[in-house]
């Protein structure tokens, strides 16, 4: 197939990415629609178009026409679905980007266990290759390519920030050490919006006595290549971190409070790089839980009532659901689980790059109403989370609704309660 | 050759061949597509995750039951009923013994057949009505969904008509409707009867590695 038009490019990308797993998913869907019951966007809109399985129509059509068993026979007999056209892709753009955070909640309710989120991610790669998608999200991804960071935190900006934070908070934040056991990465959301989070991580690593560093060669964990579907940017961002870790001889790379950054490096990094990674990858909550298990994290108890918002990519799709709870146990004297919680928790509404898509704002804020209700039902004063993207989404909702609860970072509250030796 | 002999002879063998070869061809066609090997360091066993995934999605989990109980009850009513009818209806047991395996097993009594058949019909009709009326299912459904439902319904209906064994033509009609269903099966979404296990296992394995089976 020659990819001359946007539609042909997208079809080509779809078809080349379809392996046995994707084919099994597309062949197993019985159009029962139960996935709608798990989707926060359908929950607040009631629009049947927002049904997760419906978001897969472009991919399913390309599969049935070009790659499924009997596709050729069906094409010959005129029984294959019509070829996708650019108008179809444009019609599905808001379903692929604005109204899917790739949170994976729909997989839980699917009787076939279809990982719809990963199929949306696959479609984004086809859409992005065809140049069809939200311009603002694409621009942020391009920023990563050009400046090394989606929000413009170039190595120079990072160095200035580190110097300022180091002076301001009287904390040592090593940058570009020649050798270190631990490479810490940051999220540009933290660098630009929540710099105190970097201070908190630095204090915790120093408290643990780690030989650690940040590296100007690879510091940006946020991967808008993954979120936008721009595979080349995704690999570029991963490569920088991998090479930085290798250059300092790191045994461990710590991912900051950023959900998809964890999934990108921890669960898809090695496969995308095409080789096993020569270091361990941990989300900051996993790392802190390890310190706590080893008796290296002494905390003063916290009296405030708190609940925990599970970042989808850390809990449901990351498998580190219990780490945050282990950290909060004993330490948070009044911890209250929201309902549903853990792997079944509702998404913040801004993951998967949706927070960066302006046209998604109205619906995203409606999704925040679910979270407000969940927190209100617990009666907790504060909602903590472990993802800067969730945090900025939740902060936006809080400001929009003038909500009266606090939103905190788990890492920051832990750092604030450290018992210094 | 009578109509019954035709449906129990050449047509039966042709439909069976298309069904078996078609199903195997389609499953092999899926598996042969392969995919990149997951090089991440697993947190837990992918195999255990795959097995867990297959069984976990048989039952509602994650707190969704109150929202999906219609599908749960109607779905199980239909699928379990169909399973029992296919394997335990007396004429089927006899057919399997005489034509396929050479041995049989205890069959449903007549009252049991009627009870299970009614439950199966109820399940299928409920799911069908839902597909026709629920905005979400209407948005998703296509001709294949309709064809699969209609063919299954007709096969069930002719099966009930043939139970009396009063007319050869009714038995032949049932044979024919089942044969049409069998020929349609490998090319349609009815394949979910097999692909469900692959789909659940793939998700269970991928996420089982991560220490979670969603």
Contacts between the chains, C-beta under 8 A, distances in Angstrom:
chain1	res1	chain2	res2	distance
A	18	B	33	6.5
A	19	B	33	4.9
A	19	B	34	5.6
A	19	B	35	3.0
A	19	B	36	7.4
A	20	B	30	5.5
A	20	B	31	5.2
A	20	B	32	7.4
A	20	B	33	4.4
A	20	B	34	5.6
A	20	B	35	5.6
A	20	B	198	7.8
A	20	B	202	7.7
A	21	B	35	5.5
A	21	B	202	4.4
A	21	B	206	7.4
A	22	B	33	7.9
A	22	B	35	7.8
A	23	B	29	7.8
A	23	B	30	4.4
A	23	B	33	5.3
A	24	B	30	5.4
A	24	B	195	5.7
A	24	B	198	3.9
A	24	B	199	4.8
A	24	B	202	5.6
A	25	B	199	5.4
A	25	B	202	7.2
A	27	B	26	7.5
A	27	B	30	6.3
A	27	B	189	7.8
A	27	B	191	5.8
A	27	B	192	7.4
A	27	B	195	4.5
A	27	B	198	8.0
A	27	B	199	7.8
A	28	B	192	5.3
A	28	B	195	4.1
A	28	B	196	5.5
A	28	B	198	6.9
A	28	B	199	3.7
A	29	B	189	7.7
A	29	B	192	7.7
A	30	B	145	7.6
A	30	B	189	6.0
A	30	B	192	5.0
A	31	B	131	7.8
A	31	B	137	6.7
A	31	B	140	3.9
A	31	B	141	5.4
A	31	B	142	7.4
A	31	B	145	5.5
A	31	B	189	7.5
A	32	B	71	5.9
A	32	B	75	7.8
A	32	B	137	7.0
A	32	B	140	8.0
A	33	B	134	6.6
A	33	B	136	3.8
A	33	B	137	4.6
A	33	B	139	7.6
A	33	B	140	5.5
A	34	B	64	7.7
A	34	B	67	7.9
A	34	B	68	5.0
A	34	B	71	5.5
A	36	B	136	4.7
A	37	B	64	6.0
A	37	B	67	4.1
A	37	B	68	5.9
A	38	B	62	7.9
A	38	B	64	6.4
A	42	B	136	7.8
A	48	B	135	4.5
A	48	B	136	4.7
A	48	B	138	7.2
A	48	B	139	3.8
A	49	B	139	6.6
A	51	B	136	5.0
A	51	B	139	6.1
A	51	B	140	6.3
A	53	B	140	5.6
A	54	B	139	5.6
A	54	B	140	5.7
A	67	B	33	7.5
A	68	B	29	7.4
A	69	B	25	6.0
A	69	B	26	4.3
A	69	B	28	7.8
A	69	B	29	3.0
A	69	B	30	6.8
A	70	B	25	7.8
A	70	B	26	6.9
A	70	B	29	7.7
A	70	B	186	7.7
A	70	B	187	5.7
A	74	B	187	7.4
A	104	B	214	5.9
A	107	B	203	6.2
A	107	B	214	4.7
A	108	B	61	6.7
A	108	B	62	4.0
A	108	B	64	6.8
A	108	B	214	4.9
A	109	B	60	7.7
A	109	B	62	6.7
A	109	B	64	4.6
A	109	B	67	7.8
A	109	B	68	6.3
A	110	B	57	7.0
A	111	B	57	5.6
A	111	B	71	7.5
A	111	B	75	7.3
A	111	B	196	7.5
A	112	B	57	6.8
A	112	B	192	6.9
A	112	B	195	7.7
A	112	B	196	5.3
A	112	B	199	4.5
A	112	B	200	6.4
A	113	B	53	5.4
A	113	B	56	7.6
A	113	B	57	4.4
A	113	B	199	5.7
A	113	B	200	3.8
A	113	B	202	8.0
A	113	B	203	4.3
A	113	B	204	6.7
A	113	B	214	7.9
A	114	B	199	5.6
A	114	B	203	6.9
A	115	B	202	7.6
A	115	B	203	4.9
A	115	B	206	6.8
A	115	B	207	7.7
A	118	B	206	8.0
A	266	B	40	6.7
A	267	B	40	5.1
A	267	B	209	7.8
A	267	B	210	6.0
A	268	B	40	7.1
A	269	B	40	7.0
A	270	B	38	8.0
A	270	B	39	3.7
A	270	B	40	5.0
A	270	B	41	7.6
A	271	B	36	5.5
A	271	B	37	7.3
A	271	B	38	5.7
A	271	B	39	4.8
A	271	B	40	6.5
A	273	B	39	7.8
A	274	B	39	7.6
A	275	B	39	6.8
A	276	B	39	5.3
A	276	B	41	7.4
A	277	B	41	7.8
A	280	B	41	7.4
A	315	B	212	7.6
A	316	B	212	6.6
A	316	B	214	5.5
A	317	B	207	7.3
A	317	B	210	7.3
A	317	B	212	7.5
A	317	B	214	7.2
A	318	B	210	6.3
A	318	B	212	7.4
A	319	B	43	5.6
A	319	B	44	7.7
A	319	B	207	7.3
A	319	B	210	3.7
A	319	B	211	3.4
A	319	B	212	4.1
A	320	B	211	7.7
A	321	B	212	6.7
A	339	B	63	7.7
A	340	B	62	7.1
A	340	B	63	4.7
A	343	B	62	6.8
A	343	B	212	6.1
A	343	B	214	6.1
A	344	B	62	4.1
A	344	B	63	5.3
A	344	B	64	7.9
